[in-house]
Amino acid sequence: MANLKGSKPLPPYVSYRTFLNFLLGLQEAIPSRLDRSFWGDKWSGSTGTQLMAALRFLGLADNEGMPREKLRRLVDAKGEDRTLILRQIALEGYEFVFNSSADPESLTYAQLEELFHNSFKVADDVVRKCIKFFLGLAEDADIPISPFVTKKSRTARSGAGNKKVSRKIMPRTASHVLIPDNTMKIPENSDMDKVLLGKFPTFDPAWTDEVKVKWFEAFDVLLKKVSKS
């Protein structure tokens, strides 16, 4: 996947959890080529494409989808060996971060965003996804990252998960007000008060003006029917 200018492949912006699950699945067997016939039944088209682009960016597969030795070593590695391989992958892939003038252990989230923007010229939402993947990889690779970045990222995830859903309070409508139609018949020998009580709710001054008007219109219609009868 190239950026908007087509000059560089983008850093991974697939979910880091998806990346880990992919590596876990390769522990059963690594195919000679990571093509759509292999991953098509496991990942959707867009997710699979992003995943393959991530492998190429990180140097784990070539442009034809052929797995590289680094991928095989990563899949088989455990414990400290796995951490060391991930660290090498991160330092090489994200050279534009670690070799920049901004210290990764003290930069701000805005500075990190600028590094991605200036290097790849991508939209803000893509940059945020790229940063999420980068932080997941850095954590697994035991690479210290500025607390100004990690705290910002955790706050954003927490806020997204706990976002309150505002309930829209709808104004009262006339749906509960009975408006007689032209076919309504007033029962014979019915007392006027009983008819009114049976057909209308108690007038509420808190109603909206629209409801009040419809209540009085309905009341007037009923009075006319009673008068005719």
Steps between C-alpha positions, in 0.01 A plus 500: 500500500651830395434838652317782325810593301590141425858547615516265797310203637295598802582377849258234624155632587328165537400406854803386699284224649430375147874494435562294814220257413650459155840410647332256736328328209832458320627281783308211344677544166642778285398482133758553228306808391265722699240554230125554509429128464672456837356788700177568309287268713644643824492877441278733303638653183595835651640349822699240311641762263602723791656202676710408196608863463607498867713188445673662204564825686651313795722290273321175582389430143615618158290678237383165362377382839786259556575464873848605601724325747432772755133401502583135552729586792234725654231232478725242669652735760400500866565726797804727478588379150161612374540838670841553339368417152206736545738771617713460191190513280374816673832685491549426131143560390447818700839653439329832425389509866807364679753691290315831512599803705208431736588264784248209495511491880388861546316610186135600512216335315481799264870463417451132421206587275718754321769238437247272331340788309829642376631160396190365325251785442195301604165594647455547874287190553761281328779657708315414821468136389870493406592633844286237675683223316837661569428525874386138516817384328723722716340362816556138393855588393566652843589836346434792736270763353419841644230493770349806332421274206397183681272683745336690215441176312355321804272794575373500142424124512332530839293794386388313191397196703318694769345764283162591634213472262294814534131439501308745295203625698211538266244770574151390576291449195130481434508122457330449836227757433181351361376706206150388394449426131190579295346157562510518878165458667410633840326226698137571567403605850866563582579771742714778348753487782540125469560529126765765547671310779498183297641653185753754626798491734529759771626823350870545579644856487843346444400375156655660194297765322436257216345243733294766676358624169407149388340427837279809474417424135390150596304637793322744270415222252349292776294791628355557155403134469331509838316818405372343176381191680 
